[in-house]
């Protein structure tokens, strides 16, 4: 197996896996902040997630560089790319990388599912917060009316 190509691809896969694991930890914190209605903490964790996502975008550019280096128009998500990788690094190297890619995909899907649940919790919390604010607004109006009524009777 051509060691240089295997090492490049394997390095990218390992880096990407670590980024997804970082995101997984940040999603844990995000969920906690949403459940606690800690909006300040939530904004902080969202900024931290954005930094990881930016690193993922940079990683995607490196994947594209490998694809163009192989003379392919198709990126990493297509079968042509993976067939070319398999042909060049051999079956054992390819199988090792595919196992890691499968782990990345599972992590990614799990994160998407969790993000959907967190979004739902956040929306429910926001609805509850809106109800509380509306209730507080009505209470203030009633209190003002009561105060004005008492003041006019004095």
C-alpha positions, -999 to +999 in steps of 0.1 A: +000+000+000+014+034-008+023+046+026+022+084+019-014+084+007-026+060+034-009+083+060-026+114+046-060+098+045-057+081+078-045+114+094-075+132+081-099+105+093-084+105+127-085+143+130-121+143+118-130+116+144-115+137+171-135+167+160-167+147+161-158+135+196-152+171+206-186+180+192-201+152+212-188+166+244-200+201+235-235+187+227-235+172+262-228+206+276-253+222+252-281+199+264-273+206+300-274+244+294-307+241+276-323+220+303-311+246+329-323+275+307-288+289+310-288+311+279-254+327+287-238+292+290-257+281+259-243+310+239-208+301+251-211+265+241-225+274+207-195+296+201-172+267+210-191+244+187-187+270+159-150+269+163-150+231+159-173+233+129-148+258+113-120+233+119-142+207+101-147+230+072-109+234+070-105+197+071-130+194+042-107+215+021-079+191+028-101+162+017-108+181-015-071+186-020-065+148-019-094+143-043-080+167-068-045+152-063-060+119-074-074+137-105-110+133-093-138+158-097-158+140-071-152+146-034-149+123-005-186+116-003-188+098-036-180+062-045-154+072-072-132+088-045-133+057-023-127+033-052-096+054-061-084+053-025-090+015-023-071+010-056-041+030-044-038+019-007-049-017-009-077-036+009-063-037+044-056+001+046-089+008+029-108-014+054-091+003+083-101+037+070-137+027+062-142+014+098-132+049+111-154+066+085-183+044+096-176+055+132-176+091+121-209+087+103-225+070+133-213+098+156-225+124+132-259+109+129-262+105+166-252+142+171-278+153+145-305+133+164-295+147+197-294+183+183-330+178+171-340+167+206-321+196+222-338+220+197-372+206+208-364+211+245-352+247+237-384+254+218-405+240+247-385+262+272-389+292+250-427+286+248-428+284+286-407+315+290-430+334+266-460+322+287-443+335+319-435+368+302-470+372+290-484+363+324-460+389+340-472+415+315-508+408+323-501+410+360-484+443+355-513+457+336-537+444+363-515+459+390-514+493+372-552+492+368-556+483+405-531+510+416-549+536+395-582+526+408-571+528+444-554+562+438-586+576+422-606+565+453-584+583+477 
